[in-house]
């Protein structure tokens, strides 16, 4: 096992972990929201697990598939590229977040667009795609309602499965209501 990078990145717009942790621990509403979300998710998971008699065997099989795929990722990525190319698509390779974001911005510009609609993706969250597009004058709108609420509130997702779990309905409404269009733009 390798040692963690000595200077782990802080993603765009995020405070350093100690400052963010201190603020989060002091926020009683946040603690209530996370407790509720955690209990809800655990209950739903327990219900789904109970429906399957062979849950552990399925879990072990999924782990074996994942481990195999990760150990042979280079082979599978090249196979994916070949299949996409054969179907008429194009795969773009990037060395880092900046290059990936530049490729996407270039594709948007090549299409003559200044607005994109994108799906929820922790990868694009981690690369800072929305911020990179905004710096290029490109608006990125989320298709996932929870992600859109987070985006319109100029917030960051707190969880990959339920991004606004740390917010409240009134707060989300206040943060996004003024920015939500009442009709489609022309």
C-alpha positions in Angstrom: 0.0 0.0 0.0 1.3 3.4 -0.9 1.3 6.4 1.5 -1.3 9.1 0.8 -0.2 12.1 -1.2 1.5 14.6 1.3 -0.8 17.4 0.1 -4.2 16.0 -0.7 -6.2 18.5 -2.8 -9.0 20.6 -1.6 -11.6 20.8 -4.4 -12.6 24.1 -5.8 -14.7 26.2 -3.4 -14.1 23.9 -0.5 -12.6 25.0 2.8 -9.8 23.0 4.4 -11.1 19.9 6.2 -10.4 21.1 9.8 -12.4 24.3 9.2 -15.2 22.5 7.4 -15.4 19.8 10.1 -15.5 22.3 12.9 -18.4 24.2 11.2 -20.2 20.9 10.4 -20.0 19.6 13.9 -21.4 22.9 15.3 -24.4 22.7 13.0 -27.2 21.0 14.8 -29.5 21.0 11.8 -26.8 19.3 9.7 -26.3 16.6 12.4 -30.1 16.0 12.5 -30.3 15.8 8.7 -27.3 13.4 8.5 -28.7 11.2 11.3 -32.1 11.0 9.5 -30.5 10.3 6.1 -28.2 7.6 7.6 -31.0 5.8 9.4 -33.2 6.0 6.3 -30.5 4.6 4.0 -29.6 1.8 6.4 -33.3 0.8 6.8 -33.8 0.7 3.1 -30.6 -1.3 2.6 -31.6 -3.8 5.3 -35.0 -4.2 3.6 -33.3 -4.9 0.2 -30.8 -7.3 1.7 -33.6 -9.2 3.5 -35.3 -9.8 0.1 -32.4 -11.9 -1.2 -31.5 -15.2 0.3 -28.2 -15.3 -1.4 -27.2 -11.7 -0.6 -23.7 -12.6 0.6 -22.9 -14.7 -2.4 -24.1 -11.9 -4.7 -22.0 -9.4 -2.8 -18.9 -11.7 -3.1 -19.5 -12.2 -6.8 -19.8 -8.4 -7.4 -16.6 -7.8 -5.4 -14.7 -10.4 -7.5 -15.9 -8.8 -10.7 -14.9 -5.3 -9.4 -11.5 -6.5 -8.3 -10.9 -8.3 -11.6 -11.9 -5.3 -13.6 -9.8 -2.9 -11.6 -6.8 -5.2 -11.9 -7.3 -5.3 -15.7 -8.6 -1.8 -16.2 -6.2 -1.0 -19.0 -7.5 -3.9 -21.1 -11.1 -3.0 -20.5 -10.6 0.7 -21.2 -8.9 -0.1 -24.5 -11.7 -2.6 -25.4 -14.3 0.1 -24.6 -12.5 2.6 -26.8 -12.4 0.0 -29.7 -16.1 -0.6 -29.3 -17.0 3.0 -29.1 -14.9 3.8 -32.2 -16.5 0.9 -34.0 -19.9 2.3 -33.3 -18.9 5.7 -34.6 -18.0 7.4 -31.4 -14.8 9.0 -30.2 -13.1 8.5 -26.9 -11.0 11.4 -25.4 -8.2 10.6 -23.0 -7.0 13.0 -20.4 -4.0 13.0 -18.1 -5.6 15.1 -15.4 -8.7 17.1 -14.4 -7.5 20.3 -16.2 -7.0 18.4 -19.5 -10.4 16.6 -19.1 -12.2 19.9 -18.5 -10.4 21.6 -21.4 -11.5 18.7 -23.7 -15.2 19.2 -22.6 -15.0 23.0 -23.0 -13.5 22.5 -26.5 -16.2 20.1 -27.5 -18.9 22.6 -26.4 -17.2 25.5 -28.2 -16.8 23.3 -31.3 -20.5 22.8 -31.3 -21.0 26.5 -31.1 -22.8 26.3 -27.8 -22.5 28.2 -24.5 -24.9 26.0 -22.5 -24.7 22.3 -21.7 -27.0 19.9 -19.8 -25.1 17.3 -17.8 -25.9 14.3 -15.7 -24.9 13.8 -12.1 -21.3 12.7 -11.8 -18.9 12.6 -8.9 -16.1 12.5 -11.5 -17.1 15.9 -12.9 -17.6 17.2 -9.4 -14.1 16.1 -8.5 -12.6 17.6 -11.6 -14.4 20.9 -11.1 -16.1 20.7 -14.5 -18.9 23.1 -13.8 -16.4 25.7 -12.5 -14.1 25.2 -15.5 -17.0 25.6 -17.9 -18.2 28.7 -16.1 -14.6 30.2 -16.4 -15.0 29.6 -20.2 -18.4 31.4 -20.2 -20.3 28.1 -20.5 -23.4 27.4 -18.4 -23.8 23.8 -17.1 -27.2 22.8 -16.0 -27.8 19.6 -14.0 -30.4 17.0 -15.0 -30.7 15.5 -11.5 -33.0 17.6 -9.4 -31.0 17.1 -6.2 -27.9 18.2 -8.0 -29.7 21.2 -9.5 -30.8 22.3 -6.0 -27.2 22.1 -4.8 -26.0 23.9 -7.9 -28.5 26.7 -7.7 -27.7 27.2 -4.0 -24.0 27.6 -5.0 -23.3 24.7 -2.6 -21.3 21.4 -2.9 -22.8 18.0 -2.7 -22.4 16.4 0.7 -23.1 12.8 -0.5 -22.8 11.0 -3.8 -26.2 9.4 -3.6 -28.3 12.1 -2.0 -26.4 15.4 -2.6 -28.6 17.8 -0.7 -29.0 15.6 2.4 -27.5 18.2 4.6 -29.9 20.9 3.5 -33.5 21.5 4.5 -36.5 22.1 2.2 -37.0 25.7 3.3 -33.3 26.4 2.9 -33.1 24.7 -0.5 -36.2 26.7 -1.6 -34.7 30.0 -0.5 -31.4 29.2 -2.2 -32.8 28.1 -5.5 -36.2 29.7 -5.8 -34.9 33.1 -7.0 -32.8 31.5 -9.6 -35.2 28.9 -11.1 -36.7 30.2 -14.3 -40.5 30.1 -14.5 -40.5 29.5 -18.2 -38.1 28.1 -20.7 -35.4 30.4 -22.0 -35.8 31.4 -25.7 
